[in-house]
Amino acid sequence: MQTDLDSYLEQYNTKRPHQGQMMEGQTPNSMFKKGLKLIPKEVRDYVA
């Protein structure tokens, strides 16, 4: 069951396009990484 969940989450976050407005078909993972760049480095190191 865990293997199935891991596989699903990998596909969900890195392969399928984000469905939000103005996301231009980017994946949730790529949007998350772009958002991290907006956070100050000392906070970003703690979050990521």
N, C-alpha and C positions, 0 to 999 in steps of 0.2 A: 504494500500500500504506500509506503514512504517513497519508493522508487517512482511510482505513478505520480504522486504529488510533486516530487522534485522535477520530473519531466514536464508536467503541466506548467509549473511556475516558471521554468526556463523558457518554455514556448510563449507563455503569457507576457513575460516581462522583456524578452529580447527579440522575439520574432514577429509578433503581431503588431500592427500599427495602433497607436494610441487613438482612442475614439473621441477625445475632447476637441472642442472647437479650437481652431488655429494651431493645431499640433502638427499639421502638414505631414501626416503619416509616419511620424517618428515613433519609436518604441518607448514604452514607459521607462525603461532603463536609460535610454539616451536622454530623455527629458530630465530624469533624476540627476544624472551626471552634469547636465548643463546647469541645473539649479544649484548644485553644490558649489559651482564656481562663483555664485553670487553671495555665498556665505563667507564671513571672515575666516581666515586660515585656522586660527586657534579653535574655532567652533567646528569647522569642517573636519579637522583631524579627529575630533571627538565623535562626530556623527558617522563618518565613513570609516 
